[in-house]
Each structure stands twice: as C-alpha cells, then as structure tokens.
Amino acid sequence: DFLCISLVNGFVQLRYNLGDKTVILQTFQKAHTNGNRWHSLQAGRVGNEGYLDLDGINVTQKATPGMNVLDTHMDFFVGGVSSLNLVNPTAVENEPTGFTGCIREVVINNKELKLTVSDPKGGANVGDCDGTACGYTVCKNNGTCHVENTGFSCSCPREWTGSTCEQSIHCSQNRCGSQALCIAQPTSFSYTCVCALGWSGKYCDSKVKFFIAEFVGSSYIKYTDPYYGKRDLHYSRISLNFTTHETEGLIVWMGKAEDEDNDFLAIGLVNGTLKVVINLGEKISVPLIHSKYSSCCDEEWHFITVVQTQTCIKVYLDEDLIIFEDIDPHRKYTALNYGGICYFGGFELGREVNAVTTGLFQKEFIGKIKDVVLFQDSKKIPLMKAEGYNVYNGHHGN
C-alpha cells in the first residue's frame, strides 16, 4: 500500500494503492513553478474515495468496490526518500526524483509536522527556504515579523503580546497557578484559569486529592500505564464505575489517539446507549452497541467491564453480560496495541472528541468516574498521578 503526492509536468498528482489497484487523481490547473507564489494543497482519502484540492479547486475520485484501508508500516517522507528503492513503481509517472522547491505547514490527520532540524527522524540537503530569521509563522496570531541585526522582532495585534505574540494581553498579568492554563476572555476583558489535575480554586492555587473524578465537559485525564511493556495484549481488560445524566460522551479511550493506524478500545454513550468500539489493527473500527435500552444516564452509578480475548469481546454492564461478539473470526489481528495510553473524559484541550474519534463519539464526558482497573491488576489506577485538566473532586453527593 502507498499514498504519494508528486508534480508531473507542472500538474499535481495524487496516487494511492490500498492493496488492489492504483488510483490516480490530477489537478486541472498547473502549479506555478517560478517560485514567486505559495500554493495550498489538500489531498487524501476517505475509504477508497480520494480527493485532491489545489488552491481551492477540487478533484474527487468516486469510490469503487475494493480495498478501503491504507496499510503502511514505514516512515513518512517529505520532498524525497532516503532510497529510490522505497518508491513503488506505480506511485509516480516516471522515474522518481526529489522535489525542488519549498514546503511548509504540513498537516497530517489534523496534526502539523514540525519541519525543524530536531523533530524529524532524519533528512538530508534541506535548507531554510525563507533565508531570514523570520521564517514561517515565527510571529503567532497574525503578528508581523521584522528582521533585526540580532535576529527578529514581532509587531503584535492589539489583543496579543510577548516576544512572538503568543500571549493574550488578558493573560499577561494573570494570577493562575504555575501549572494552570490561562484562557483569555476578550469580551469581558478578563481571563479564567483552567486547573491542572490535583489543583482547584479560582486561581488553581488550592491542592486537592480525590478518588472520584468529576468531568465537566472540557476535562480530561491522560494516564500512562507503567506496566504496558509487560502486558499480554491478546487478553486486555478494563473496568470502571461511572455516573452521568448526559446521553452523549466519551468515557474512556485506550489508545494513542493520534491517527487511524493506532489500535484502540473506546467506551462511551451515544443517544443514551452504551457504545464500545474496538480497533485491533485493521484500521476499521468495529462498533458494538447495546441493543436494549439501558438507563445509563440516570445519575446512578453503573459498573462496566470490557474484556478482549484476542478477537472475542465481552461487555458487562452492572455485572450482566450485554455484548459477546467475535469481531474477526479469521484472527488476522488479535492484540490491542494501545501504546499504554488511556484517556478519560476527553482529550487534550483544543482537541475535539468528534474530530479525534472521527465521529465515533460526539462530545466530552460530563459526569463522574471511579474505581478504574486495567487488566487483572489488584489495585485501581491512581488517577491523581496522571496528567489532566479541569477535573474536580467528585466526592460530594456520594
């Protein structure tokens, strides 16, 4: 399998092969090659239907029956490859050659790649395309960059300040605690503090401990499993208690939550019904929805357990077996390689649940979670020792 974007006689081509045939899309207009103009390019695929957009003019390849998963297990290359032997003969029009020109702002699955000296795994013969200390987006938030003898300086719009216009003026003298985030409120010429896990108060200056985590819709906990390297991932298990009055929300996501190549196990609510989704490596998510109406949104505590034994999935709700299904009788992928990462309630601030889960779940969780146990561990995981924001003490009312 492969996906390749290249220039052919001045036209932009997208080629991809999902295992059965090579699909080719080409722009209607040529990209100017005199070096005086930047072009905006968007390309990709949804299933086996491809799209290619150059400066707002779109080309779409209608889907036909066949493979719909891009299965690649190699590095991602920009501008060229380390060896021409890595290029599939059908990925380009003629003999493969490296790109000559400038590339910036590369975004893959909503995540921007940092094209710097230190971030990529490797590279060769790449220079600074701008040629000055200003470069690309050195000044944030529409600031204007000026080249100075000692480097650069930024002229900031009136709402922003800092050496690179990175800070809102409303947060320039904030009283938020050292681990808190300052969120500007321009309409009220003020700000609010978002507390890191274990802190509370208007300015996040009060230390707290709790065993019941309360999520308010813009909250998340990210837990890293210290025993991940010793787990037998063919036999995974997670259990927890939750309570909510909402009918939508992501309760837990076991997985890296970075791109479609990563395995995951997800639990949440959709239309008031419990939904469990498993991806063991096919990059095709298998949703398991409890067919009977269950009052999971009644503000009562409910106990859920999900057990994965290779491709067999069991889901228990309040100790009743509600789902028992073999998601792949052919046993092609049998391990949950979730990377040792567990998200609870949502994802990092600024990452929408709907976008990260590609529509599997619509909203962050609003409610409470406690007593989380992974695999057959004898102890509950210490949520207080994880990373997180905007999570409160849920002991009240219990």
N, C-alpha and C positions, 0 to 999 in steps of 0.2 A: 504494500500500500504506500501511497505518497500523495502529497499536495505540493504543487510548485507554482510560483508566480515568476514570470520572466518577460523580457522585451523581445519582440520578434518584428523586425523591420519597422520599428517605431511604434508598433501596437503592443498593448499589454495582454498577455495570455495567462489564463488560469488553467492548470491541468491537475486532475486528481484521479486516482485509481483506488477503489475500495476493495479490490480483490478480484473483480470480474472483467472490467473494461476501463479504458481511459476516456474520461470526459474532458473536452476542450472548450473553453469559452474565450472569446477575444473581443476587445473593445471595438466600438465603431470608429472612434477617432484615434489619431496618433498622439502620443505624449511628446510635447516639445522637448527637443534634445539639445537646445542651445545653452542650457544651464542657467537661464535667467528666470525661471519660473518653477515654483514648487507645485507638485500635483498631489491631490488627495485620492488615495486608493483604498477601496474596501473590497475584500474578497473572502469567500468562504463557502460553506456548505451546510445545509440542514438535511440530515439523512443523506440521500444521494442526489438531492437537488442543489445545484451550485448557483452562485451569484458573483458578479464582478461589476464594480462601480468605479469609474474614473471621473473625477471632478463632477459628480452628481449624475452622470449618465450611466444607466444600469443595464446590464445584460444578465439574463437568467436562463439557466438550462432546466427545462422541465424534467421532473423525475420520471424515470422509467423503472420497471421491475428489476431488482437486482440487489447487490450488497448495499448497506446503508451505514456502515461503521468504518471509520478510519482507524486502522490498527497499525500504529508505527511504534517502534521501540528503538529510536535513535535520537541524536541531537538535532536541535533546530538551528538551521544555518541562515544567515542574512548576508546577502551580497556575493556569496560564493561558497565553496565547500572545501574541506581540507584535502579531499581526494576526489578526482573526477569519477573514480570507480563507484562512488556512493550514489551517483546520479543514475536513475533508471532511464534506459534509452528512450522510453516513451514519454518522459517527463518534460522534454524540451523539443523544439522544432529541429534544430541542427546539433552540431557538436556543442557541448556545454562550455560556456565561458563565464568568467566572473563579471560582476556588474561594475561599471564605471560611472560614478555619479555620487549623489548624496542621498542618504536615507535618514529620516528622523521620525520620532513619535510612532514607534511600532507597538501596536496593541494587539495582544493575542488573548482571545476569550475574556475581554474586558480588563486585562492586566497589562500595563505598559512595561515593556522591556527597557531596562536601563542600559543604553548603549555607551557605557563608560569603559575605562581601562580595566577596572577591577571586577565588575559584575559578571560579564560573560565567562564561560568556561575557557575560552581561548579565542584566537584570531591572529591575523597577520596582514600587514600592509594597509592598515586603516589609519587615516589621519583625521584631523579636525576640519570639518567641512566649512565652518564659518571663518576660521582663521583669526579670530579675535577672542578676547577674554569674555565677551558677552555670550557667544554661542547661542544655543536654543533654549528658550524658557528659563534663563538664569534668573530673570526677574519674574516673580509669580504674580498672579491676579492682574494681568494686563499692565504691569509696570514697564517702564521704558528703560532700556539698558544704555549706558554711556561708557565708552572705553576711556579708561584713565591710564596715566603713566604707570601706576602701581597695580592695575587690574581693571576693575569696573565699578560703577555705581548705578543705583536704580532710582528713578523718579517714580514715586508711587501714587496711585489714585488716592483720593482723599480718605477713603474708608480703610486704607491699608498702610502699614508701617513696617519697619525692620529693614535690615540690610538688603534683603531680596523681596521685600513687600509680602512677606509670608505671614505677617501677624495683623489681625484686625485691630483697628485703633481702640475698639471697645474692650479688647483683652490686653492692651499694652500695660495696664497697671492693675491687673486682676489680683484678687486675693485667694484664688483657688490653691489648694494644697499642692505640694510638689509632684504628686503622682496623678493629679486630676487633670482633666481636659477643660479648657475654656471654650465655650461656644458663644460666639457673638450673637447679640440680639439687636440688629441695626434699627429696627422700627421703634424700639424703646430706648435706644442709645445706652444699652446695658449689656450684660452677659449672664450666662448661667454656668455653673460648674458641674461637670459630669465626673462622678466619683469612681476611682479605681476600686476593685474588689477589696473589701475589708475596711473601707472608709465611708463615712456618711456626714450629713450636715450640709448646710447651705454652701459652705466653702470646702467641704470634704476634709475637714480637719479633726474629725472625731473617729477614733479607731473602734471598730466593731468586730465581733465574732458571732457566727451563727452556723446552724446546721441545716436550716431550711432556707433555700434561696428563693427570693421573690423577684420575678421578672415583670417589667412594666411596659414592654413593647419596644424599647430601644436599648435592651440589655443583652449581654451575652457573657458566657463563661467558656474559656478555651482551656481544656485540660489535656496535658501531655502524659501519656501512660508510661511510667518509668520501667514497666516490665514488658513493653511491646516486643523487644528483641527475643524474649524467652517464650512468647505465646505460641501455641499451636493454632494457627489462624484458620485451620479447617473446622474448628469447633469453637465458635465465638458465642458470647452471651452477654447481654446487658439487661439489667432490671432497675427499676426506679419507681418512686411514688410521685404522682403529680395531681394537682387540682387546678381547675380553671372554670371561668364562666363564659369564655370565648369559644366560638365554633371553628376558628381558624388559628393555626400557629404551629411553628416548628419546635418540637420539644427537644429532640436530640439529633445530632448528625455525627456519626462516627466516620471520619474520613478527613482528608486534607482540605476539601472544599476549594480546590484550585482550578481544575479543569476536568473535562469529560473522561480523561484517561484514568482517573483515580477511583479505586474501589470505595464504596461507602455503604453504610446502613443508616437509614433515617426513619425517625418516628415523629408523627405529628398528627394534627387534626385538619380535616378538610370537610367543610359543610357539616360540622358536628360529628363526623365519623372518624374513627381511628384509621390512620393510613401508615403502612410500613413499606419502605422502598429499599430494595437490595440491588447492588451492582457488584458483581464478583469479578468483573474484568472484561465483559463483552461490550462495555460502554453502552449497554442497553438496560435502562433501569426497569426493574420488574416491580410494579406497584401491587401491594397486597392490601385490599380494603375489606374491613369487616363488613360483611353483607347485611347483618342485622343491626337495627338501630340500637345504639347504646348511649346511655346518658353520661357521656364523658365530660360534659360541660355543665354539670350540676353543682359545682363548687364543693363537691365531696372528694375525698382522697381516693385515688384509684391506683392500683398496683399493676404495672405492665412488665412483662418479661419477653424478650425476643431471643430465641435460640437458633443459631445457624450450625447445622451439622452437614458440612460440605454443601450440597445444593438443596438440602431439605430445610425448610424454615418453619418454626413453630412460634406462634404468638399467643401468649397467655394474658388475659385481662381479668384482674381480680381472681386469679388462680384458675379461671376457666379457659380451656383451650379454644380459641376463637378462629385461628388460622393454622392450617397444616398443609403445606404445599411444597412440591419439588419443582424449583424454578428452572432446572435444566437436567432432565433425565439422562442426557448424553455425558454429563460430568466433564464438560470442557474446561470450566473454571470452578474450582472448589474451595478456594481460600479467600478470606476477607482481608486483603492487604490494605488496611485503613491508615497506615502510617503512624499509628499511635496517637492520633489526634481525635479528641471528642469535643464538639461544640454543643452547648446547651442554651436554648432560648433564642439563638440567632447567631450572627457572625460579627466580625469587627465593625466598628462604627463606620458608616459610609458604604457598607456592602449590603445591598438589599437581598432579603431572603428569596424573593421571586426571581431575581437575576442569578444568584449563586446556584440555586437548585433548579434552574431552567424551567420554572413554572410548576415544579412538583408540589411546592408549598408557597403560599402567598404572603404570609405575614410572620413577624416575630411572635414568640410566645408571650402571652400575658397570663401569669399565674405563678404557682409555686412548684418547686421540685425538691425532693429529699431522698435520702437512702439509695444513692446510686452505687451499684455493684457491677464490676466488669468481670467477665468470665466466671470462674469459680472461686474468686478471691474471698477470703474470710473477713475482710474489712471493707467498709464503704470507702469510696474515694474521697479524699479531703478537698472538697470544692473550694474551701477558703485559701488553699495553697495554689490555686490555678490563676490564670490571667483572666481579667474580666472588667467590665464597666457597667455602671448603672444597675447593679444588683443589690437588693435590700434584704434586711433581716425579715424573714417570713414567719417568725415565731408568734406574732400577735394573732389572736383569733384561733389558736390551735390548742 
